[in-house]
Amino acid sequence: MTIELSTTFWSSGVKFLCELQTIEEAMDDNCRCGWKNPTKIVGGNETGVNEYPMMAGLVDPFQRDVYCGATIISQRHVLTAAHCLTDRNTNNVGVLVGDHDLTTGADTDASRLYTVSRFDIHPLYNNESLENDIAIVTTNSIINFSEQVGPACLPFQHQSDSFAGSYVDLLDRWKGNRTTLIPKDGKDLNDIKNWRPITIRSIMGRIFSGILDARLRLYIKQAVRQKGFIKEDGCKANINLLEAALHRMKAAEKGVITIVDIAKAFDIVPHSAVRQRLRRKGTPPLVVDYIAKMYAGCHTQIKARNEEKVNIELKRGVKHGDPLSPLLFNLITDTIIEDIDKNTQGIKIQDENLAVLAFAGDMVLLANNKMETKR
């Protein structure tokens, strides 16, 4: 702000006093964004009606259901995931705003359904790895903004940077964990082995891990004999194969079965081995880098009996209670399974040589003799 005093050149000059008063300029509706309508719910998880005005949903008008989420970013556009629009056209996609409980129409009068004129999927979207899983949907008509319906704030509204080519970094607080020691019943509690550690990490960190896990499982192939930590029930299939192998050994009067239990299996996995296996499986470098950052500087906090909190850096092992850990663990055990299959003949079952059956960290080795088992 500049204040200028103008006077004639012959003025002799006098004292003057001026008073300035700032008046806040009313914000244009096009710039207002990101407001929240908080409720008085305490200790609950459900959000209030229209508490987040920027929330929207993609609707299949023929099935009459919301099948994907979206976020309002302008009066004509919503942001969503690219996979929500594959194999779809503008005739079978609608944008629902202002709704809360989808099972009833009586909780809010702000809900509106808008037809779609076009949608733009990221040109580098990969349907297998789900990289660049982002899209923008354009509505036919203007979305009417109110206290119940409005846009989210976009970062470049307050920055000149376009953020092109930039990547979001992981927050350090996502790397923090909290470990509680649970005593084992009837055991000598002076022995540290008789305490069971239960570790919990941040909710946002677990959500991010869950997203990575879902994407990686779409294209990473795991060993077919590993039946631990998979979505389908494969343990029964392995047990049936083991019974068939036992019958074959009994009939041939030869064969050796060895049961291997890898102690503290989750805790001994080297982080470098995880990165190496991810690369060998063709994981995009960006995803490998994110997972490496998730483990770099990761730590847990243990509260001792004297209430003193002890921070411990996690230098190896995969995280307990993390959605991504089972997949990372299986990738490491797959190395062992592949090596056994390569170097062991195994027992022939239905025209297939069976050398190993894996149940997470427990493995059953099948061989024709002791020498083969040792090898």
C-alpha positions as CSV (number, residue, x, y, z in Angstrom):
1,M,0.0,0.0,0.0
2,T,1.3,3.5,-0.9
3,I,0.1,6.8,0.6
4,E,0.9,9.9,-1.4
5,L,0.5,13.5,-0.1
6,S,0.0,16.1,-2.8
7,T,0.4,19.8,-2.2
8,T,1.4,23.0,-4.1
9,F,5.1,23.9,-4.2
10,W,4.5,27.2,-2.3
11,S,2.9,25.5,0.7
12,S,4.8,26.2,3.9
13,G,3.9,22.8,5.3
14,V,1.8,21.9,8.4
15,K,1.3,18.8,10.5
16,F,-1.3,16.3,9.3
17,L,-3.0,13.2,10.7
18,C,-4.5,10.4,8.7
19,E,-6.4,7.3,9.8
20,L,-6.5,4.0,7.9
21,Q,-9.1,1.4,8.3
22,T,-8.9,-2.0,6.5
23,I,-12.1,-3.5,5.1
24,E,-12.1,-7.2,4.4
25,E,-13.2,-7.8,0.9
26,A,-15.9,-10.4,0.4
27,M,-14.6,-13.6,-1.0
28,D,-15.8,-14.5,-4.5
29,D,-17.9,-17.7,-4.5
30,N,-15.5,-19.1,-7.1
31,C,-12.6,-18.8,-4.6
32,R,-14.3,-20.1,-1.5
33,C,-13.6,-23.8,-0.9
34,G,-12.9,-26.5,1.7
35,W,-15.3,-25.5,4.3
36,K,-16.6,-28.0,6.9
37,N,-19.9,-28.3,8.7
38,P,-18.8,-29.9,12.0
39,T,-21.3,-31.8,14.2
40,K,-21.4,-32.3,17.9
41,I,-20.8,-36.1,17.7
42,V,-18.3,-37.1,20.3
43,G,-16.6,-40.5,20.2
44,G,-18.3,-41.6,17.0
45,N,-17.0,-42.4,13.6
46,E,-19.8,-41.4,11.3
47,T,-19.6,-38.0,9.8
48,G,-22.5,-35.5,10.2
49,V,-25.0,-34.8,7.4
50,N,-23.2,-32.7,4.8
51,E,-20.2,-32.3,7.1
52,Y,-17.9,-32.5,4.1
53,P,-19.6,-30.5,1.3
54,M,-17.0,-31.5,-1.3
55,M,-17.8,-35.2,-1.2
56,A,-19.6,-36.6,-4.2
57,G,-20.2,-40.0,-5.8
58,L,-20.4,-41.6,-9.2
59,V,-23.7,-43.2,-9.9
60,D,-24.7,-45.9,-12.4
61,P,-28.1,-44.5,-13.4
62,F,-29.3,-47.9,-14.7
63,Q,-28.2,-49.9,-11.6
64,R,-29.2,-46.9,-9.4
65,D,-26.3,-47.2,-7.1
66,V,-23.2,-45.3,-6.1
67,Y,-20.2,-47.3,-7.2
68,C,-17.3,-44.9,-6.7
69,G,-16.4,-41.8,-4.7
70,A,-15.5,-38.4,-6.1
71,T,-14.5,-34.9,-4.9
72,I,-16.0,-31.6,-6.2
73,I,-13.3,-29.3,-7.5
74,S,-15.3,-26.7,-9.4
75,Q,-18.9,-25.9,-10.4
76,R,-18.5,-28.2,-13.4
77,H,-15.9,-30.8,-12.4
78,V,-15.3,-33.6,-9.9
79,L,-12.1,-35.5,-9.3
80,T,-12.2,-39.3,-9.2
81,A,-10.2,-42.5,-9.9
82,A,-9.5,-43.5,-13.5
83,H,-10.4,-47.2,-12.8
84,C,-14.0,-46.0,-12.0
85,L,-14.5,-44.9,-15.6
86,T,-12.9,-47.7,-17.6
87,D,-15.4,-49.4,-19.9
88,R,-17.9,-46.7,-19.3
89,N,-19.4,-43.8,-21.2
90,T,-21.2,-40.6,-20.4
91,N,-24.6,-42.3,-20.6
92,N,-24.0,-44.7,-17.7
93,V,-22.3,-42.3,-15.3
94,G,-23.9,-39.6,-13.1
95,V,-22.5,-37.3,-10.4
96,L,-24.4,-37.3,-7.0
97,V,-23.6,-34.4,-4.6
98,G,-25.0,-33.4,-1.3
99,D,-26.2,-36.8,-0.2
100,H,-25.4,-38.6,3.1
101,D,-27.3,-41.8,3.8
102,L,-27.8,-43.5,0.5
103,T,-30.5,-45.8,1.9
104,T,-32.9,-42.9,2.5
105,G,-33.8,-39.6,0.9
106,A,-35.0,-37.9,4.1
107,D,-31.7,-37.0,5.8
108,T,-30.8,-34.0,3.6
109,D,-32.5,-31.8,0.9
110,A,-29.1,-30.9,-0.7
111,S,-28.7,-34.0,-2.8
112,R,-28.7,-33.5,-6.5
113,L,-27.8,-35.8,-9.5
114,Y,-26.0,-34.3,-12.5
115,T,-25.6,-35.8,-15.9
116,V,-22.1,-36.0,-17.4
117,S,-20.9,-34.4,-20.6
118,R,-17.4,-35.9,-20.7
119,F,-14.6,-37.4,-18.6
120,D,-10.8,-37.2,-19.0
121,I,-8.7,-40.1,-17.8
122,H,-5.0,-39.4,-17.2
123,P,-3.2,-40.2,-20.4
124,L,-0.5,-42.3,-18.6
125,Y,-3.0,-44.3,-16.5
126,N,-2.0,-48.0,-16.3
127,N,-4.9,-50.4,-15.8
128,E,-2.6,-53.1,-14.4
129,S,-0.4,-51.2,-11.9
130,L,-3.0,-48.5,-11.4
131,E,-0.3,-45.8,-11.8
132,N,-1.8,-42.3,-12.5
133,D,-5.2,-43.6,-11.3
134,I,-6.9,-40.2,-11.7
135,A,-9.6,-38.7,-13.8
136,I,-11.8,-35.6,-14.1
137,V,-15.5,-35.7,-14.8
138,T,-17.3,-32.8,-16.4
139,T,-21.0,-32.3,-15.7
140,N,-23.5,-31.0,-18.2
141,S,-24.8,-28.3,-16.0
142,I,-23.4,-26.1,-13.2
143,I,-23.3,-27.7,-9.7
144,N,-25.1,-25.3,-7.4
145,F,-23.0,-24.4,-4.4
146,S,-24.4,-23.9,-0.9
147,E,-23.4,-24.5,2.7
148,Q,-24.1,-28.2,2.0
149,V,-22.4,-28.5,-1.4
150,G,-19.0,-26.9,-2.4
151,P,-15.5,-27.6,-3.7
152,A,-12.4,-28.8,-2.1
153,C,-9.4,-26.5,-2.0
154,L,-6.8,-27.2,-4.7
155,P,-3.2,-26.5,-3.8
156,F,-2.4,-24.2,-6.7
157,Q,-5.2,-21.8,-5.6
158,H,-2.6,-20.4,-3.2
159,Q,0.6,-21.3,-5.1
160,S,1.9,-20.2,-8.5
161,D,3.6,-23.6,-8.9
162,S,1.6,-26.0,-11.1
163,F,3.2,-29.0,-9.3
164,A,3.7,-30.7,-12.6
165,G,6.1,-33.7,-12.2
166,S,6.0,-33.5,-8.4
167,Y,5.4,-36.4,-6.1
168,V,3.8,-36.4,-2.6
169,D,6.3,-37.5,0.0
170,L,5.4,-39.6,3.0
171,L,4.8,-38.0,6.3
172,D,7.3,-38.9,9.1
173,R,4.5,-39.4,11.6
174,W,3.2,-42.2,9.4
175,K,6.3,-44.1,10.3
176,G,5.6,-44.1,14.0
177,N,4.4,-47.2,15.8
178,R,3.2,-48.0,19.3
179,T,4.1,-51.4,20.8
180,T,2.3,-53.0,23.8
181,L,3.7,-56.0,25.6
182,I,1.0,-58.6,26.4
183,P,2.0,-61.3,29.1
184,K,1.6,-64.9,28.2
185,D,-0.6,-66.8,30.7
186,G,1.2,-69.0,33.2
187,K,4.7,-68.0,32.1
188,D,7.6,-66.5,34.0
189,L,7.2,-62.8,33.3
190,N,10.8,-62.1,34.2
191,D,11.7,-63.8,30.9
192,I,11.3,-61.4,28.0
193,K,10.3,-64.3,25.7
194,N,7.1,-64.7,27.7
195,W,5.8,-61.3,26.6
196,R,4.0,-61.0,23.3
197,P,4.5,-57.7,21.5
198,I,1.5,-56.1,19.7
199,T,2.4,-53.2,17.5
200,I,-0.1,-50.7,16.0
201,R,0.9,-48.0,13.5
202,S,-0.9,-44.9,12.4
203,I,-4.3,-45.2,10.7
204,M,-3.2,-43.1,7.7
205,G,-0.1,-45.3,7.3
206,R,-2.3,-48.4,7.3
207,I,-4.7,-46.9,4.8
208,F,-1.8,-46.1,2.4
209,S,-0.3,-49.6,2.8
210,G,-3.7,-51.1,2.0
211,I,-3.9,-49.1,-1.2
212,L,-0.4,-50.2,-2.2
213,D,-1.2,-53.9,-1.3
214,A,-4.4,-53.9,-3.5
215,R,-2.5,-52.4,-6.4
216,L,0.5,-54.7,-6.2
217,R,-1.6,-57.9,-6.0
218,L,-3.1,-57.0,-9.4
219,Y,0.1,-57.9,-11.2
220,I,2.6,-59.4,-8.9
221,K,2.5,-63.2,-9.3
222,Q,3.3,-65.2,-6.1
223,A,4.5,-68.8,-5.9
224,V,1.6,-71.2,-6.4
225,R,2.7,-73.4,-3.5
226,Q,2.5,-70.5,-1.0
227,K,-0.9,-70.6,0.6
228,G,-0.3,-68.3,3.5
229,F,-1.5,-64.7,3.5
230,I,-3.6,-65.0,0.3
231,K,-7.3,-64.0,-0.1
232,E,-8.6,-67.5,-1.1
233,D,-8.5,-70.5,1.2
234,G,-5.5,-72.4,-0.2
235,C,-4.4,-74.2,2.9
236,K,-6.8,-77.1,2.3
237,A,-5.4,-77.5,-1.2
238,N,-1.9,-77.8,0.2
239,I,-3.1,-80.3,2.8
240,N,-4.7,-82.4,0.1
241,L,-1.5,-82.4,-1.9
242,L,0.4,-83.4,1.2
243,E,-1.9,-86.4,1.8
244,A,-1.5,-87.5,-1.8
245,A,2.3,-87.3,-1.4
246,L,2.2,-89.4,1.8
247,H,0.2,-92.1,0.0
248,R,2.7,-92.1,-2.9
249,M,5.6,-92.4,-0.5
250,K,4.0,-95.2,1.4
251,A,3.3,-97.1,-1.8
252,A,6.9,-96.6,-3.0
253,E,8.3,-97.3,0.4
254,K,10.6,-94.3,0.1
255,G,10.5,-90.5,0.6
256,V,11.4,-87.9,3.2
257,I,9.1,-85.2,4.6
258,T,10.7,-82.3,6.5
259,I,8.8,-79.6,8.3
260,V,10.5,-76.2,8.6
261,D,9.3,-73.5,11.0
262,I,11.1,-70.2,10.4
263,A,11.4,-68.7,13.9
264,K,10.4,-65.0,14.1
265,A,10.0,-65.0,10.3
266,F,8.3,-61.6,10.2
267,D,11.2,-60.0,12.2
268,I,14.2,-61.3,10.2
269,V,13.3,-60.0,6.7
270,P,16.0,-57.6,5.5
271,H,14.6,-54.4,4.0
272,S,17.2,-54.5,1.2
273,A,15.8,-58.0,0.2
274,V,12.3,-56.6,0.0
275,R,13.4,-53.8,-2.4
276,Q,15.3,-56.3,-4.5
277,R,12.3,-58.7,-4.8
278,L,10.0,-55.9,-5.7
279,R,12.3,-54.8,-8.6
280,R,12.6,-58.4,-9.9
281,K,8.8,-58.6,-10.0
282,G,8.6,-55.6,-12.2
283,T,7.3,-53.2,-9.6
284,P,7.4,-49.5,-10.9
285,P,10.4,-47.7,-9.4
286,L,8.2,-45.0,-7.9
287,V,6.3,-47.7,-5.9
288,V,9.5,-49.3,-4.8
289,D,10.8,-45.9,-3.6
290,Y,7.6,-45.3,-1.6
291,I,7.9,-48.7,0.1
292,A,11.6,-48.0,0.9
293,K,10.6,-44.7,2.4
294,M,7.9,-46.3,4.5
295,Y,10.6,-48.4,6.2
296,A,13.4,-45.8,6.3
297,G,13.5,-44.3,9.8
298,C,10.5,-46.4,10.9
299,H,10.4,-46.7,14.7
300,T,8.2,-48.0,17.5
301,Q,7.5,-46.8,21.0
302,I,7.3,-49.1,24.0
303,K,6.0,-48.0,27.3
304,A,7.9,-49.7,30.2
305,R,6.6,-50.4,33.6
306,N,8.0,-47.2,35.0
307,E,6.0,-45.3,32.3
308,E,9.2,-44.4,30.5
309,K,8.7,-44.5,26.7
310,V,11.5,-46.2,24.8
311,N,11.9,-45.5,21.0
312,I,13.3,-48.4,19.0
313,E,14.3,-48.1,15.3
314,L,13.0,-50.9,13.1
315,K,16.0,-51.8,11.0
316,R,14.7,-55.2,9.7
317,G,11.6,-57.2,9.4
318,V,8.2,-56.3,8.0
319,K,5.7,-54.5,10.1
320,H,3.2,-56.4,12.2
321,G,-0.5,-55.4,11.6
322,D,0.3,-53.7,8.3
323,P,-1.9,-54.6,5.3
324,L,1.2,-54.6,3.0
325,S,3.4,-56.9,5.2
326,P,1.9,-60.3,4.2
327,L,2.6,-59.6,0.5
328,L,6.1,-58.4,1.2
329,F,6.8,-61.4,3.4
330,N,5.5,-63.8,0.7
331,L,7.8,-62.2,-1.9
332,I,10.8,-63.1,0.3
333,T,9.6,-66.7,1.0
334,D,9.0,-67.1,-2.8
335,T,12.7,-66.8,-3.2
336,I,13.2,-69.9,-1.0
337,I,10.3,-71.8,-2.8
338,E,11.8,-71.0,-6.2
339,D,15.2,-72.2,-5.1
340,I,13.8,-75.5,-3.7
341,D,11.8,-76.2,-6.9
342,K,14.9,-75.6,-9.0
343,N,17.2,-77.8,-7.0
344,T,14.9,-80.6,-5.7
345,Q,13.2,-83.3,-7.7
346,G,10.4,-83.8,-5.2
347,I,7.6,-86.3,-5.3
348,K,5.7,-86.8,-8.5
349,I,1.9,-86.1,-8.1
350,Q,-0.3,-86.2,-11.1
351,D,2.5,-85.5,-13.6
352,E,3.9,-82.7,-11.5
353,N,7.0,-82.7,-9.3
354,L,6.1,-81.5,-5.8
355,A,9.0,-80.3,-3.7
356,V,7.6,-77.8,-1.3
357,L,4.3,-76.7,0.3
358,A,4.3,-73.3,2.1
359,F,2.0,-72.0,4.8
360,A,3.4,-68.5,5.3
361,G,6.6,-69.0,7.4
362,D,6.0,-72.8,7.8
363,M,7.2,-75.0,5.0
364,V,6.9,-78.7,4.2
365,L,9.8,-80.1,2.1
366,L,9.2,-83.3,0.1
367,A,12.1,-85.4,-1.3
368,N,12.9,-88.9,-2.4
369,N,15.8,-89.4,0.1
370,K,17.8,-87.6,2.8
371,M,20.5,-86.4,0.3
372,E,17.9,-84.7,-1.8
373,T,16.6,-83.0,1.4
374,K,20.0,-81.7,2.4
375,R,20.7,-80.4,-1.0
